[in-house]
Structures are given as structure tokens and as C-alpha cells.
């Protein structure tokens, strides 16, 4: 849910920090106080259009930040895919607009595009009213609402998977038909290359092993001569180091008996004699193992040459020949399958049949859900000053198979009796659109697409019993989601769990909007003002208390 809202130098708001609660919250205040500015700020931080005009006069930049706690898992997955995940499971969005018109966006402290802000916002918050960011006018959102209402998510997933497989099969068949000659030529090239590599059979790590052995064999004479000379100087020659060292140690041992101060020198030299003996033994073993083998050197040299030549023709490093061998084998198998047009056509037909079966199941579920959803929203509309209005869910055939099924979903609205139903996005009245959106969200509240819903002037043009109904519906919706509503109706405000009052004053000759959370006593006065204006009378206070008590 939306946990915190921060606004700096936005229009007539100088500085505002709000901690938001769950449930139903209303924003009230005099006309022109700036109630809808808060909604505009939310729309802006969620990627809405903004220019330098939103910067408060005299300020360098406007800044809006929001913090959402426990964001939906779908958003967390989206953030991870885009490298924008947060540290504590929350989601922080920030928008800065400079006085010169430059705009910058941030998600969890990282720079983000406006498109990314919009996409992230679609998981978090939905604004209903005479503003942008109204997801219910989008065809994909209407389809998702209907599918969620019908509990069709698993069927939708099957259709999407079947479509993905069908598309792969179609692409493979189309490629095989379109590029048969090219694929045949590629097959011939691969067969020729594989003939050499199959015969050569390069093993993993072979190049490095053969290269090391060739280096050793090609320097065998030098190695043998060097090792023999070293062994002679250490042990075998006249005056060898080992004998001389033994003599030195013996002399010092005799002198140590006269002066114990020589003991440390003797102690240091004795291990040196042991190490020299070990080195001489290792050299002797090396010389017994090593020998000159011209035949083996010739064989290793030949292997190096053929491996290097094959690598040059394959245009890879010699050490990569085994991997290239495996790649060519796999590609040859792909080309063999691609050349079998009949088999590819059978696969495509089977995939189409699987998609058709899944799509038919989805179509049946949508047809059933469309009727119940239309009836439920229509019934809600009758209580929202839209008597005689109705919602119909149109299911029109889609153009060929696709990931979303065999039909397009569109909500059609007749706002009043005797008027033809039109697409939801083309409803003329912003107030009507808001109330229809309210009805739809209440009906679909258990499967709503976002956790936070904002309604701006949903009660425009209504009053009396209809206003009470709107308040009741918003209160019910607040039990399922976090709901924020800008309202001028006392009947709606009284239903809220939290009420904010927006006021406007003059500071330095410029208007400044401010906001505060009302106490119970302050709510009585504010609702009394909404009922009867000013001055507030005992009668309006009594009516306000009755509304709050109800």
C-alpha cells in the first residue's frame, strides 16, 4: 500500500509529508484549496506528463516521492528484471521536474525512465477521475479484470503457453520453407566440416596437454643436460657441493665443542645438507624417467599441426575445437529437423490444435463471466445516479490465434436508459466514468489489479441517497484495498476511517496549500461545513455527528 507521500514545491504546495493509513481515507476542503493537486502529484510521480508549470513560482524544482510497502509480487518480479529492486521489500518512486522543464525519474534510488515509472505505477496505484492513468479504459486491463472475476488465470496461462509453442512451430516451418536453399547449403558446409572433425576427434583439454608435451619433448636434450650438470655439481663431481658442505659442518661441529656459540650456525647448516640430498635424489629420479624420444616428438608435432590447421579452417582457437565440434553436431541435427517440412507441418498443426482447445475453454469461461460481471456492475450503477444504465462485456473475435485467446474483451457502457452502449473510454462525462469505475472496482475488488485506488471527484453531480451509496461502496472497497478519495460530499467523507483537510493560505503574496489529519472533533466541524457551509451552526454540527455515528 501507499505508505508515505512527500511533495516539495509543487504548484501551490511548498512542503508536505504524509504518512498514509490502510482503509478508506478522504481529502476534503474548500473549492480551490488544492485537493486535486495531491492527486495530480501522484499521477506525476507515476509517469504522468509534466512540465515546468508544475514548479512552484520562485522554486528551482518540484519533487514528488512515494513509498509503497509490501508491493505486489508481480512488481517485485518486474523490478528484478529491470535491475531496480529495493533493499527492504518496499518500492520508492521519485520524480523531479526542474524549473527549466527537465524531468528525472527514480525507482528505489536508481535512475528510471518515465516509461518505467508508468509501468511500475500500473502495479501499485490506479487513479479514477478526470485525469490520466485510468487503467480500466485499456483493453488489456478490461480483459484482466474479466478473467480475474471469472477465476480464469490458470486457463489464461495455458493459452499463453500454447500460443508460445505454436509461434515457435510456425517460425520453424516458415524458416524452413523460406530458406530451404540456404539451409541446404549450410548443411553441406557443416557436413564437410564435421567429416574432418569426426576423423580428428578433438578431446576436451587435448590441445593444452599436447602443447605441454611438445614443449617438453622438443627441449629434452637441454633438460637432460641441465639436470645431469646440476646433479654433478650437487653430488657426483669432484668437489661437489654436498661433500664440501659436509666438511664444513664437521669442522664446525668440532669447534662447537670448544665454543657453544657456534651451535646456531651448525643447527642452520644441517637442514641445508638434508635439502641438498633430497634435491639430488629428485634429479636422479628425473634422469631415470627422462629420455630422448624422437618418434614421440614427431607424433606430438604432427598432432599439434593437424589440430592447429583444423582450428584455422574452423576460425576458432585450437582449444575450442571440441566445443565447435559439439556445436556443429547440434546444428546439423537442427537442420535435419528443419529440412523435414512434413514433420514441421505436423508439429505446427498439433500446436494449433492444442491452442484451439485451450482457447475454447477460455472463451467459454469468459462468456459465463461476462454475463455475471455485466449484471453485477449494472446493478451497482442503478444506485450511483445512473438509473437505466448498464454495462455489457463485448467478446469480439480476435484476428487469428494470439497469446490472449480467441476474442477481444471490451467494456461497453450505456450511461442512461435509451442510450446505446459505447466503449468505456469514450464515456463523455468524467463523473460518469469515475462512478462506473467505482462500480467496476467494487465488483472486482477481490481481484483488483492494484493495492491502492484513488478516486477524484467520483461524487460529481450527485447527492442525497446516491451520495450515501457512494460512501458505502467506497467504505466496502476500503476493506479490501487502500482507498483515497477527493470529495465534497459529507455523506462520503463520513464513511472514511481517516479524513484530511486541505486549506489554502497566502504566504508572501503567493497561495500555499497545506493539509492536516483531522481529529474526531475537527471532523465534526469539517463535515458540518460540507453540509451547510459557513458559519457552522449547532444544527449542522448535530447532523455531522449523526453522519459520523452512522
N, C-alpha and C positions, 0 to 999 in steps of 0.2 A: 504494500500500500504506500501511498504518498505520505512520507513521514515529516519532511521539512521543506519549506519553500523560502527562498532568500531572494530579495529584489533590491537592486541598487539603481537609483537614478533612471527609473523607467517611467516615461510620460510625466505624471504628476506625483509619482511615488519616489520619495527621496531615499528612504531606507526602511526595509521591512523584513523581519524574521518571524516565520510562523512555524510552530510545531502543530502538526495535524493529528487528529484522532481518528479512530476507526468509526464506522457507522455513518450516520446522516448529519451533515453539517450545512448550515445555511449562511449566506452572506446577505445582509440587509443594510439599508441606509437610504438617505435621501436621493432623489433622482439627480444624477450628475456628480455624485460623491466619488465615483470611481470603482463601483462594484465590479463592473465587467473588465476593468483593467487587469484584475488578478487573473481572470480567465484568458485575457489576451497574453499575459505573461507566460502562462502555462503553454498556450499554443505556440508561442515564440520559442521557448526552450525545447519544445518537441519538434522543432524543424520548420515552423511556420515562416511565412515571408515577413521580413522586417527590414526597415531602412533607418536612415539617420533621424527620421522624425520621431522615433520612439525614445530617443535620448532626452532626458530632462534638460530644459534650457539651462545653459551655463555649465553642464557636466561634460566630462571628456568621453564617457562611455556609459552605456546601460549594461547591466549584468543581471541575469536571472539564473538561479541554481535550484535544483530539486534533488531530493534524496528519496529513493524508494527502498523500503525494507522488504525482505523476503520476496524478491521479484519472481515471476513465473519461471519454471524450469525451461520453458521454450526460449525465454530471453537469455537465461544463463548459457544455453547451448549456442545461441546466436552470438553472444558476446565472446565466447571461447573461439568460435570460428573466425571472428574478426580481430582476435587479439586484444579485446577491450574488457576482459573480465576484471572484476574488482577483487579486493583483498579479503573482505569480510562478508561476502554474500549479498551486500547491498548494491544499489546502482545509483551512481551520481551523474547527473546531466547538467551541463552548464553552457550558457550562450552569452557571448559578449558582442555587443554592437557598438562600434566607435562612432563618435560624432561625425567623422568623415564618411561613414557609410560602410566601412569594412566590418565583416561579420566573422566570428570564430566560434566553433563548437568544440565541446569536450565531453567525453564519456569516461567516467572513472579516472579522470585526470589526464587522459590521453587525447590528443587532437583527433577530432572526428568531423566528417563532412556533414552537411545538412541532410543529405540523404540518409546517412547512418543515424542521425538524431531522429528523423522521421520513422525509420524502420524500428528503432529501439522503442520509440514512443508508442507505436502501434501495439506493443506487447503490454504496455503499462497503463495507459490512460486514454479515455475516449471522451471527447467534448461534444455535447449536443447543444445546438443553438444556432444562432445566425452567424456562425464562424466556420472556419475551415477545420480540418481534422475530424470529419464526421465519417467514421469508418462504415456506418451502415448504408451509405449511398454507394459503396463499392460492391461490385458484383461478387468478388471473392469473399468479402465479409458476409454478404447475404447468404451465400452458399454455405459458409462455415456455420452460421447461426442455425440454418435449417438442418444441417447434418448433425449438429450438436443436439438440437431439440429432438431429433429422431433417434439419437444414440447410434449414429451410423459411422462413428470414427473408424472402427475396425474394418468395415466394408470399404470405406474410402481408402484406407491404407492398402487393401488388397487390389483395388482398382489401380492405384498409383503404381504398385509393384508390377502388376500385369502390363500396364502401359509401358513402363521402362523396359521390360523384357521384349515387348512387341516392337518397340522402336529400335532396339539393338538388332533384332532379327531382320527388320526391314532395311536397316542401314547396311547390314552384311550382304543381303540379297542385292540391294541396289548397287553396292560397290562391285560385287562380283559381275553383275550384268554390264555395268558401265565400263569397267576396267578389265574386262576379260583378257584382251590382248596384252595390256601392261602387266597383269598378274601372271600371265603365261611366260612372258619374257623374264619376269623376276624369278619365277620358278626355275627356269633354265639356268639363270645365273647362280641361284642357290645350289642347285644340283651339282653344277660344275665345282663350286667352292667346297661343297661337302664331300665330293669324291676325294679331293686332296686331303681334307681334314680327317675324314674317316680312315684313310690309309695312314696318315700321320699319327692319329690318336693322341693328341697332346694331353698330358695329365696335369691336374692342378698342382702347382708348385714345381713342375718339372723344369721349367726354364731356369729358375733360381738355382736348383740343385745341380743341373748340368753345367751352368756357368761357373759355379764354385769349383766343381771337379775339374773343369778345363783349366781354370787358373792354377790349380794345384799341380796338375799333370804337366802343364807347359813350363812350370818352373821347378820340376822335380830335381833336375841336376843341381840347380842353385840351392834348393832346400837341403838336399843330401850333403853337399859340400859344406854348407854353412853349419849344419848340425854336427857333422863329423869334426870340423875345426873347433867348434865350441866344446865338444866333449873332450878333445885332446887337451885344450887349454885348462879345462877344469880338472881332468883326472888322468888321462893316458900319457901325455907328453912328459919329457924330462922337465923338471921344474914346474909341473902343473900346480895350479892354484890350491888344490885340495891338500897336496903334500906340504906346500910351503905354509899353508895356514895351520896344519897340524904341528909343524915345527915351532911356529910362533906360540901356539897355545901351550906346547910342552915347556918351552922356556919360561913363559910367564907363570905357569903353574909352579915351577921350581922356585922362582923368585917370590911367589906369593907366600911361600913358607917362611921367607926372611921378613917380608913386609906385607901384612894383610891388606894394606891399602891398594894392592894390585888385584884384589879379588873381584871387584866390579868389572874390570877390563876382561878378566878371564871369563866371567859369567856372561858377558856380552858376546864374546867370540865363539863360545862353544855352540850356541844355536846356529851361528853362521856356517860352521862346518857341517852341521846336520842338513841345513838347507841346500848347501852345495852338493852334498851326496845325493839328496833327493832329485836335484836338477839333473845331475849326471845320469841317474837311473832312468829318468823320463826321456832323456836324449837317447840313451841306449835302446829303450823300447821303441822310440820313434824310428830309429835307424833300422831296426829289425823289421818293422812293418813297411817302411817306405822302400820303393824300388822304382826303377825306370821301366815304364811300360809303353813303348811307342805305339803298339797296336791299340791299346785302350785310349791313348791320347788321340789317335786318328779317328776312332769311333766316336769319341765325345765331340771332336771338332766337326765331324760330319753331321752329328745330331744338331749341334748349335747352328750350323749353316742352314739345314732344312727348316728348322723352327723359325729362324730369322727371315728366311725367304717367304715362308707361308704367312708370317705376320706382316711383311711388307705388302704382299698381294692383298691381304685382308684389310690393310690400313688400320692395324691395331698394334699395340705394343706386344712383344713376344710373350710376356707373362699373361696377356689377356686372351691368348688363343683358346684355352679351354672354355672360357665364358662365351667367346664368339662362336665356338663350335656348338655349344648348347643353344645359343640364340638362333643360329641358322636352322638347327633341327626343329625348334619350336615354330619358327616362321614357315618352314616348309610344310609342317602339319596344318598351320592356319591356311596356307594357300591351297593345300589339298582339299580341305573342307570348303574353302571358298569356291573352288572350281566345280564343286558338286551342286549345280544350280537346283536340281530336283530336291536334294536334301535340304537346301536352304529354303526353298519354297514351302516344303512340308513344315519346317520349323516355324516359318512365318505364319502359316495357316493355323498351326496349333496354338501359337501365341495369340493370334486374333481371336480364336475360339475361347481361350481362357479369359481374355479381356472382356469379350462379349458376355460371358457368363457372369463375371464379377460385376460388370456394369449393369446388367439386367437386375441383379439383386439390389444394387444401389438405387436404381430407378424406381423399383417397387417400394423401397423404404422411403425414398423422397416423396413419392406420390402420397403415401399414407401420412407422412409428417407434414406435408404441405397443407393438407386439409385440416388437421388438428391445430396447426400453428395459425393458419388463417382464421379459424373460428375463434381461437383464444384471443388473438390481437384485436379482431373485430369487436369482440365483447368488451375488451378494455377501452376501445375507442369510444364506445357509447357513453362511458362515464367521464370522458375528457372533452366535453363540448364539441364532439364530432358525431352527433346523433345522425344515424343513417350512413355513416362512413363505414368503409370495410377495407380489409387487406386481403389480397389474393396473391398466391405464390404461383407465378408462371414458370412452367417447366418446358422450355423450348428445345427442340433437338439441336445438339451441337454439330458443328461441321466436322464429321468424322471422329474416329476414336481420339481420346485425349486423356490426360492424367486425372481429370476431374469427373469422368463419367460421360454418359451419352447425352446429357442435357445441360443447358444453361439455366441458372436459377435467377429469377428476378422478382423482387417485391413490387407489386402494383398496388397503388393506393387510390381509393375514391374517398376524398375527404368529407363529402356530404352525400346525402341521398340524391340520386338522379344524375350524379356526375360520373363520367367514365373513369375507370381506374387508369392511373398513369404511373410511370416509374417513380420510385420513392425519391430519387434525386431531383425530379422535376416538379415536386410539390411546391407551389408558389410561395406559400406563407411560411416564414421562418418559425412562427409559433406553432403552426400545424406540424411542421417537420419535427420540432422538438417534442411535442406531445406524442406523435406517432413513435418517435424514437424511444420515449419513455415507456410506452405500451409494449413495444418490442422487447426492450431490455428487461422489463418486469417479467414478461412471459418466458424469456430465455435466460433469466437470472442465474439459474443453476449451472448454465454452461456458457456464461458470458466470456467474451474473448479477453477482457482486461479486468484487473482488480479494482481500478478506480474509475468512477464515472463522474463527469462534470456536466451539469445542466445549467445553461444560461438563459434565463427568462423563459423557462418552459411553461410558465403560467400566464404568458402574454395573452391578453384578450379574454380571460376567464375570471370567474368569481363565484361566490356563493358555494353551493354544493359541489360544483366541479372543482373549485379550489381545494375544498376539503378532501375530495377524492385524490387529487394530485398529491397532496400532502401525505395521505395514507399510502399511496403507491410508492412514493419516494421513501417513506419510512420502512415499508416492506423490503424495498430494494436495498436499503441500508443495512438490513440484517444479513444480506448475502455479500455485499460489496461496500467499499468506501465510496460514499456519495457526497459530492459538493454541489450546492445549488444556489445560484443567484436568484433571489425572488423579491417581489414587492408585495406578496400576499401574506397576511398574518396567519391564515389557515395553514399555509405550507410551513412557515417559519416555526409555528408552534409544535410541529411534529418532529423537529430536529432534536438530536441529542446535544448538539453544540451550535451556538449562534455567534457569529461575528458581526460587528457593526463597522461599517465603512463611513468615515466622515472626511470632509474636505475643509481645509482652512487656508488662510493666506499667510505666507512666510516671505518677507522681503518683497512683497508685491506680487509674488507668484503663487498659484494654487498648489497646495500639497495635500495629498491624500494619505490618511492613516487608518489603522484598523486595530480593534481590540476585541478580545473574547469577553462576552457579557456574562455577568453573574446572574443568578436567578432573579434578583430584584431588578437588575438592569434590563433583563429580557422582558419583564412585565412592562416597563416604560417603553421599550422599543416596539413591542407588539401593539401596545396601546397607540403609539404614534402611527403605526401602519394601519390601524383600524380607523382612527378618527382624526389623524393629523395633529397639529399643534394649535392651541395649547392642549396638553393631555388633561383629561378630566377624570373624576372618580368613576364615571360610567365606563369610559374606555379602559381604565385600569381593571375594573371588575371583569369586563369582557375578556381582557387579555389573560387574567388569572384563570378564568373558566376554560379558555382555549388551551392553556398550558396544562391545566389539570386533566383535561380530556385526553 
